[in-house]
Amino acid sequence: MSSELPRPEARPATPLVTAAVAHDDAAAALVRTHRPQIWSPLAEAHRCRAEAMRARAAELEPCDTPLVESAQARATARRGVEEALEAAAALPAPEEGISRPRLGLRIGIICDRFLFDTFSGLAQLVPLTPTTWRRHLHEVDVLLVAATWRGHDGHSWDVTGPQARRRRRLLTETLIPAFREAGVPTVYYGKEDPPDYRQFLDVARACEHILTTAAEVVEDYRHDCPQARSVDVLPFAINPLLHSPIGSRPAAGEPDWTSARRPVIFAGSWMGRKYPERAAYGRWILDGVLQAGRPLAVVDRYHDAELPSPNQLLPYEYWPYRVPALDHHELMGLQRVTDVAVNLNSVLASQTMFANRALELQAAGTLVLSTYNQGLNSYYPQVRIANSSDEVAATLRDLDLETLRRAQGDGIRQVFLESHGADLLARLAAIVGASVELPGDRLLAVAEQPTDQLRADLAAQSRGPVDVVGWEELPARLEETDILMPVSPARRYEPDYAADHTAAFRLQSAALTVKLDGDAAGTDPQAHRHHRFGSLDGGGALELSALRRPADRIAAGALAPEALRTPDRLAQALLGERTYATDHLQHRPTGQSSRAGSRAGNRAGAEPGLPEGDEELATARRVFRRTAEELGLDLAVIVPIYNNGHHLRHKAFASLRRSRSFEQMHVLLIDDGSTDGSTAAVVDELARIHPNVSAFHHAPGGSGSASRPRNTGLELTFTPFVTYLDPDDEQHEDGYIHLMESLQDAEEADFALGTQITWTHRRTVLDVHRWLNAGIPEVDGLRRPTRDALRAVKFRPASIEGMVARTYWLKSLGLTQPEGATGQDTFFFQQLLHHTKAYLAVDRPVYVYYGAVDTSIVNVVTPKYFRKYLILESARAAWLRETGLMRDYLETRFEHFLVTWYLWKLTRVAPEHREESERIIRQIIAEYVPNPTSHRWRSPKALRFFGLANPQQALRGRLPAPAALRPALGASRRRLLKEASRQAVAFKATLPGRALGTVYRRTLKPEPTAQLAMMAELREDQRHLEAPGGPWDAVMAAEQALDQALAAPSRTAEERGEESAEEPDGETADLSGRTPHVRGR
């Protein structure tokens, strides 16, 4: 690629030409640095941006849209953050929520700066230090002692300082007991659990009540702290006075996400030594951002450290994107003007403990790219979980403004309704017996014509059914109404409409909120800002508003009772009132889609409240067939859905949408009769928007499992190939299309099978071919199962989500998955393996299975769970007898599955349900072994379950196979390593441990000479590149000039016409320096 731009003398120097040359010069300067290999990706970005500018300059027609190619080369990370901080400084100040005023609670608190800021302003906080605590002994209602490394001021409770041991004894032996003697409830908050559980266990033992962010250690606390009166979970919180979306949308004329000019932000510690998995997964995100060509800024907490520790050291490849650390409040402001940011989780295996930054960012209206955590995946599907750098890059490239605002809106709603700091402090107060009352959120809708459709929409709200009354009925209901929503039959109100208004009253102080009318691009300049009612262009209608406590306003004389007689009177009375405009989501005009470009006719099935039948299915066949044939679709993806619409939108469907071959897919959204309101709405919206998405609804109520919707989906498949994907799982990269294309080339194969990525308490790549290939021979590149194949592989299944099959073959088998059964997909695969003559094994992950979704049917263990398996096992046992495979199954699979699945699940059943669950398990066993006493059991656990014999006596003289010992040995190894790690941490905290550490650092630890040299050279490189008049200075000056040229007011068509009359040739210079045709705008 040429490093110089040819500049014919006849062509004038234009902003595009000048900028291209500046980028070429910057690329050349980066090649001449001390460490060019570190700077090479950025050098390539400068070269690519210069090339794009040359191409733009060569266009015949002028173009005034921003240049998005290689946007990370547009400005330095430091300049990008400076611009963002300037924008943050101009934002409106955050506000207290009108429905969440400051609590009348006085809290004596010991904590770090971050937690102190989170609760500040929500109650009266009294920070306690080793020297000041006594003066507040009788001034607080509760003492809250959080796990803290230094204290709110950075030093009072420093656990690493010379006074650490003395201060810890002061805390546990003097301070906490003194408050207890004074009658003040004492609470320990384990916000560093589970990794640092034992570091602060002595503090927990000194307190009466224990709160933890990690539900997984509740039983540990009950065991280790028997004196505790209560042990509860208290997740992290957000505070609207610190974490606020107010003003977070770009004002008119400012660039939005689609301009690719705002940096993606990561702020925090790298912690690569302590949490190597977190660091590895974090690289996927940072690399993906750069692959997508997006600007990246890493706010490095240890930017100015002369020699950061291995934990603190940011990998050198990200040094070109580093910026210095920011004050906590500055950082919170930066988050408010950032559209996309990065979150890293140190804890993977917790449903309640994850980085609080994930909540803070969502509260600020930011989309979160995050490493995996069980709780984030279970409860925050709008958070994008990284699975590879390629997927992250595809996510960012595919992210249009509408999708971005939807995900951000879902995050704002959820965190302010579920994680508001005032609510969590009120929960704390209730635990210790203090009385704190929070204002209510009782909803009521009022309409001139309360139609059946209006009533249905409001009855399906996610906050619970909302009554709709006429205006004449309103006066009698005012005293019991906290939020009044005028509505109209001219509008459709989607399930989270009322929730959005409720959340808006928790994050700002105006008593009137309103939804905007239009799309994201049109409403962005007005969204999440305060206005005067009646002043909004194209939005702010009364039927999109909500009024807080109208009865109180009447009592205060702020509103006349007559204003609530008709909508016109109320609208007139509210004119000029301070109003908070949220966004444009969760409503639409009656008869129209919620987004432009919708397509009618892709929805079929039963209407809510009406029975379904053959007629609906026949209609669906015609609709689905027509869609597949008219669009020439190749691959059907059957998605069975029940009450998980948000996961569908943000997980499964988003993974399909970012595929390079999405347009080849026929996505079949089969709703099993969802009852939550929002799921059916999400399904219908996706089918309206995308021509290649079809939806079918079974009657409300559900069948109990994914079997029925999967069976329906196969019946409605009319493409050559088909696969399955659950709504809370994801396609990995372009896995399905890769399988389909491979299958097209393998004409003898009935299906192509890939591997899967599995997330539980850790990440694994499940190589199903390892056990399948061991028992199934390969002939001419295909696996060809024999009659004994299932026995050879011990009936171990693969997931049907990891395969693409030929539709005609799959339908020809006449198989149906047993309705109401759980685990039916594994049985289905066993049947497919029995019937196939050949399949193609593809050695790559094709989908991501999230195996620890807290609400998933396979993770919720009750007697109902086992009853669903009884349906499955009845069907499987009948099939095994029919095919003559029962003996093979009993000898190779049955007992292993009984012990490792059913008996293991039994340990997770609540005591009150154990007897019933055991009875159902015995029924399952009876499907295979009618008389358990006559069966030759090999497992001690199975023998114990039946009480047949002493396991040691029964197994005397019989050595277990090595494979059988592997799980137990692995568990023992993990316990030993965990205990050794705990002992090492405990030793480091002792005087001998600290002394030994000092000796090691001073005498034995090798000098990091190479590391010091590397950092010195990189810092010198950066100083040279950022010097005044240097290459980056020239780039930013040229880009600024280009921005100004693009933003220059365009001449109107009339002006162009007048100019054309004066200049017959009609030639006008554009940014490229060429003489294009005259055109109107």
Summary of the structure (lengths in Angstrom):
residues: 1081
radius of gyration: 31.9
end to end distance: 35.3
largest distance: 108.8
contacts: 3633
relative contact order: 0.08
helix: 47%
strand: 14%
